Amino acid sequence: MSDPQDHDAPHEGPIKTPKQLIWTVVASFLVPIAIIVLLVNFVATGDKSGAGTEAMSEEAVAHRIQPVGVVMLKDASAVVELRTGEQVYTAQCSACHAAGLAGAPKLGDEAAWAPRIKTGYEVLVTSALKGKGAMAAQGGGEFSDFEIGRAVVFMANKSGAKLDEPKAPAAAASAASAAK
């Protein structure tokens, strides 16, 4: 068998001397390192105007760490302007009692209010504060229990009752008289 290649022929390639070999080996390590360093510098420096660049701004961080809830303390001795029964009725009760929605007796409908008025002021106020039927509980809401009582008297008196206006709580009465 004959071998077409001559094993004794000199090997030819781009590297002909040991000095060229050393430079090639050094360059094969240094060139990739230099390219990596340049890419890192390019990416890490300068202002980037891409998506997410404002994520670490002071406003964005403050927005992310703001409290979920807030505790508000009110001064119990502060002068409180008590609302009249008509004001409370207009703000809260008229939504249903003006049109008679969801079984609510209409304001001024003496026939619908008569059986309720017979139960007395305390039962009417308790129904308003704790809720009854489709009417939600009004106690602990925007209006004080006293103001809800005033609204009950206003509605009942407009519907045929002769109830007396409830007396203002002692703290509110003294604050109101001091304000005058």
LINJOPE-V951745 format. One line per field, one symbol per residue. ss: DSSP state (A for helix, B for strand, O for the rest). burial: b if it has 24 or more other ideal C-beta (glycine too) atoms within 12 Angstrom, else e. Layout:
ss=???
burial=???
This chain:
ss=OOOOOOOOOOOOOOOOOAAAAAAAAAAAAAAAAAAAAAAAAAAAOOOOOOOOOOOOOAAAAAAAOOOOOOOOOOOOOOOOOOOOAAAAAAAAAAAAAOOOAAAOOOOOOAAAAAAAAAOOAAAAAAAAAAOBOOBOOOOOOOOOAAAAAAAAAAAAAAOOOOOOOOOOOAAAAAAAAAAO
burial=eeeeeeeeeeeeeeeeeeeeeeeeeeeeeeeeeeeeeeeeeeeeeeeeeeeeeeeeeeeeeeeeeeeeeeeeeeeeeeeeebbebeebbeebbbebbeeeeeebbebeeeeebeebbeeebeebbebbbeeeeebeebeeeebbbbbbbbbbbbbbbbbebebeebeeeeebeeeeeeee
